[in-house]
Amino acid sequence: MERVGFDVVRRQDAPSGQVVHAEVRPGDAVLMVASNDAKYQRPPLVGRSTGQGLYLLVDDVDAFYRNAVAAGGTSVIAPESTEWGARRARVVDPQGQEWSAGTYEPGAAP
């Protein structure tokens, strides 16, 4: 998680080295994440989305994207400027989770 700009607060690994539980901090928020412990069925990409995922407000979308792809993520939306004046990108991690990052701040005045 350090590769995409998160500070690791706590990490618990299985004997195999797989992450069982981790708490990471991207700025002021804390996210709890874990590796798959079963053969879950992840929704496939339909167009440019799996229909579910996490959106992260970041200062540097391009750096997030480069780091996520370098860490094993699959590009879905390369960094782009949107018609509403934001920058965004999207990757799917090796376990099929969708991560979107952008400069659009939900709830903020335009």
ABEGO torsion letter per residue (X at the ends): XAAAGBBBABBBBBAAGBBABBBBBBEABBBBBBBBABBBBBBBBBEABAGBEBBBBBABAAAAAAAAAAAGBBBABBBBBBAAGBBBBBBBBAAGBBBBBBABBBGBBX
